[in-house]
């Protein structure tokens, strides 16, 4: 005996961790996935990931870096010199204005870049106003850091639209940032340059940061790149953008992304990177640099694959009276639809899994605004996607 109380509450490891972690839950499709394994022959379209293996020219660059012994720390933890230079050139080109080298910080994945941005801004007792439907990681990352996640729903009246006044009304003296994804996962909604200008004016007036997740910015069908905050924000504006190699370069498993921020934050980002992750592997950065410098053809190919996948989904589902299908999105890689008269997307996903052997993600994962919606990733080879759609049409009729 050591003299301390021997009750379970005292001994429990859970009593020693932060409240924000105690009530943290993984938002996923675990139950559906378990059932899918039991059923067999399921075409999984619920994940936000394509089925294209990273092309050889990118893999070869990483292999060459490994063979050259690039297995040590990268001295500049904000990114290797070659990749930082490539990112500066790339962003300057696609956005039509200079984006300096020291405005980018490389991170092990877009999620890590996002987390660095939130860690820089959010204190316990402050809040982040974010636009939903939204990737569930956003709500949970804000909560995990200790901030209050404040959703503002896109309005749905046949299509998804942003109510700027409603967004402004959710901000108060404790609001540190406004977060949006554009093009959006899951809806494909894309902010116009006019909406971005309005947000930037509001940011300048109120001193509130804007964090713009632009991971799907190159999967945009009305041009080479979606409207971006980088096209209008000045270096001293309170604006950060999040990007990743995952989607547009078929590199989801590589875990590499970047954060673009004001020059004034470079040293702070370097310090945060050192203590959060100590940088990104040199050989992974070598592959990413090659992707940036030589991958424009690949980006175009992936964009067209997403466009064709959406065309196929709309051609198959559009004629079905019971399918509520918004206008085709301007970007992204998801068809996001509802079923007439059905408010429980969980039940609809379960039924489609059972009857059609197709896995879809239920809309409640993305917020209260989309509980009735189902998300289908269309970034698959045409044969498999066509088979999935045939099965769904037969089940939904």
N, C-alpha and C positions, 0 to 999 in steps of 0.2 A: 504493500500500500504506500502511496506517495503523499497522502494527505489531501489530494484534490478530489472534488466531487466526482463520483463515478456514474453520472447519468448520461444517457445517450445523446442528449442535446449538446453537452459539453464536448463529447467525443466526436461528434459528426463533423466531417471535413466541410460540409456545406455551410456550417455556421461561420466559417472563416473567410468566405469569399464575398465579393461585392454583390449587392442586391441586383444590380443590372445583369450580372452573370447568372445568378441563381434562377432568374425567371426567363433566361434566354432559351429559345427553342429553335431547332432546325426546321425551317419551312421548306418542305420538299414533297415529293410524290411517293414517299416510301411505301405506303400501303398499296398504292396502285402498282408499284414496281414489284412488290412481293407477289401480288396476284398475277402479274404478267409472267413471272418466272414459272409459276404453276401452270399457266395456260399454254405457254409455248407459242411459237409462230407469231409473236407480237411485233409489229413495226413500231419502234419507239420514236415518236415525234414530240416528246414532251420536253426534251432538253434543249437548251440554247446553244446548240453546237452542231456544226455540219458534219458530214461524213468524209470530207476530203482530207487525205493525209497531207501533211506539210510537204510541198514540192521539193524535189531533189536539190535544186540549186541553193535553197535555204539550209537544208540538212547538211549538205556538203560543206557549207561555210562554217557551220558549228563543228563538224568533224575535223576540218582543217585546223581550226583554232585549238581543239583538244590535242591533235597530233603535234601542234607547235608548242605545246606545253602551257597553254593559257588556262591554268588550273589554280591560279593564285588570286588573292584579293585584287580588286580593281582600285587603284589608289584614289581616284576621284569617285567617291561613293554615289555621287549624283549621276554617274554614268561614264562609260568609257569615252575617250575623246572622239573616236571615230563615229560612234553612235550619236553622241550629242551634236556633232557637226552635221551628220546626216539628217537628224531631226530638225535642226535649224533650217537647213536647205529645203527639206521637204515641206515643212509648215509654211515657210516663206512663199514657196511656189504655189501650194494649193490655196492659200488664203490671200495671195496677192499683196502682201506687205511684209516687211522684215520682221522675223521672229528670232531674236538673238539666241546664241548658244546657251547662255546662262539663264534662259527662261524655262528650260526643261529639266526635269528630274526623272531619271529612269527608276522603275520599281519592279519588284517581282510580281507582276500582274497588275491589271487595271484596278482590281479590288484593293490592292495594297496602295496604289496611287490615291485612290479615293479615301482610304483610311488615313493616309498622311494629311490630306487636305482637311479632313474633319478633326483630326487630332490637333492641327494647328489652330483651329478656330473655336472649337466647342468646349465650354466648361459645364460642369454640373450646374443646373439651374438656368441654362440658356436653351434655346431651341433652334431647330432648323426646319424651315417650311419647305416642303417638297411636293412636287406634282405627281399625282397618282391617276390611273394605274401605274405601278412602278415595280421594278425588280425588287424582291423582298429584302435583299441584302442592304438596301439603303436605309429602310426603317430600322433594321436591327443593328446596323453599324452605328447610327446616331444614338440609339438606346444604349448600346454597349459602352460607348465612350462616356455616357452620362448625361447626354443632352435629351431634350424632349423632341420626339419626331412629330411634326405637325403636317398632316397631309392636306392638300387641297386638290379636290377631284377635278379632272377634266370633265366638262359637261358632255353628255352623250344625247344627241338628238338626231339620230341617223348617222352622225359622224362625231369624232372626238374634237372638242374645242376648248381652248384655254380661256378662262375668265380672269383677266388680269386684275380687275378690281377685287374679286374674291381672294386672289392670292395676296394682294397688298393688305387686305383687311386682316389676314391671318398673322401678319408681322406686327411685332411690338418692340418695346425697348430691350427685350431679352433675345431678340432674333439675331443670330450671328450670320446666317446664310440662307439663301434660297437655292434649292437644288432642283435641277431638271435634267431629264435625259432626252436627247434629240439627235436623230430619230429615236423614238421611245421603244423600249422593251417593256410591255408586250404589244402596244397598240399600233406602233408605226407612226404615231403622231409626230410631226416635225415642226418645231418653232419657226415662224417666218422671221426674216431679218427685221421686220417692223416690230414684232413682238420682242425680239432681242434688244432692239434699241430702247423700247419702253422699259424693259427690265433694267437695262444699263442706266437709264436716267434715274430710275427709282433707287438703284444702288448708290449712285453718286449723291442723291439727295439725302438718303437715310444712313449711308455708311454701312450698308449690309452687303456682305459678300455674295457673289454668284458662283456656284459650282455647277458647271455644265458638263454632263457626261455625254461625250461625243464619240463613244466607242463604235457606233453604227454610222458615223458620218460619211464614210465612203460607200456604204450600201444605200445610196440615195439615187433615185431614179429620174429626177428632174435636172440632173447636172452631174458634174464630176465629183462634187463634194456638197454636203448639206450646208445650209447657213450655219455659221459658227460665231461664237463670241469672239474668237480670235480675229475675225474680219473687221470688228468695230471697236473692240476695247483697246485702250492705250496701255502702255506698260505700267503706269501707276494706278490703273483702275483696280478695284477689288474684285478681280475675276480670276478664276482658275478653271481649266478644262481638263477632263480626264480622257485618256485614250489607251488603246490596247492593240497589240498585234493579233489577238485571238481570232477575231471575226474576219477582218478584211485580208489577212494573210494566212488563214488556216493554221493558226498556231496556239490553239486553246491550251494544250498541255505544256507549252513552253513556260508559261507563267512569266510574261514580261509585258509591261505597259509603261506609260509615262504620264506625268503631270506637267502641264504648262502653267506658269505662274508669273507674277511680276518679278523683275530682276532683283528687286529689294529683298525678296524672300530666299534667294539662292543659298546664302550661307546658312540660314535657318533650316532649309530643306536638307542641306548636306549634313548638318548635325542630327536632325531627326532621322535621316536615312541610316546614319551610323548606328544609332541606338535602337532603331526599330528592326532593321534587317541586315545591316552591314553591307548593303549593295547587292547587285544582281550578278550572277555568274558571268565571267568573261566570255565563255564560249557561247552562252545563250545570247549575249549582246552581239557577238560576231554574227550569229545567224540573223538577228533582228536588223543589224546594219545592212546586210545583204538584201534582206526583204525590202527595206526602205529604198535602197539605191537601185535595185534591179527588178522590183516586183510590181511595177505599174500594170504590166500585162496580166499578172495574177489578180490584182485588185479588180480589174475590168472583168475578168472571167468569173470571179466570185460574185460580183455585183449582178452580172447577167444570169448567173445561176439562181440567185435570190429572186430576181425579177421573173424568170421563167417559172420558178416554183410557185410564186404568188399567182401568176397567170393561170397555172394549172389548177390551183386551189379554187380560184374564183370561177373558172370555167366549169368545174365540177359541182361546187356547192351553190353557186349563184342561182341556178334554176330551181332549187328546192325551196318551196314556200315556207317551210318551217325554220329555215336558217336565216338569222338576222346578221347580215353581212354588211359592215360599213363600206364606204367607198375604198377602193384599193389604196393602201398606204403609200406614202411617197418614199418610204425607206424602211430598212430593217429586213428581217427574214422570218416574219411570223404572220400567219393568218389568225385574226382574233375575232371570234364570232360567238353569237349566242343562239339558243334554240327557242323558237316562239313558245311562250307560255311556260317556260321552264326557268325557275329562279335559282335552282341548285345545280351549279356546274359540277360539283363533286359527283352527284348522282349521274349526271349526263356522261361524265368522263368514265365512270364505272361501267355504265351500260354500253358505251362505245367500245370500251376495252373487252367486255364480255362478248358482245355480238359481232364486232368488226375486227377484233384483235389489233386495234390501233391505240397507241398510248398518247393521250393529250394531257396538257397541264390545266387544272381547274383555276378559274380566274380569281378565286378568293386569295390565292397566294400573292396577288398583286395589289390587294387593297379592297376596301368595301365597295368602291365604285364599280368593280368588275366581277362581283360575285356570280353573276349569271353567265359570264363569258368563258370560252375555252380557247387555249392557245395551242396552235399547231406550228411547229418549226418546219419550214418548207425547204430548208437547205440540205436536200437529199438528192441522190441520183434519181433521174426522171423515172426509171423503171420502178424503183421501190416506192417513190412518192405516188406514182400513178396507181400502183396496186393498193396503197393505203386509201387513196381517194375513192377507188372503186368499191372497196369494202365499206367505207363510211357512207357513201351514197346509198348502197344497198340496205344498210342498217337504218339510215335516217328516213328512207321512204316508207 
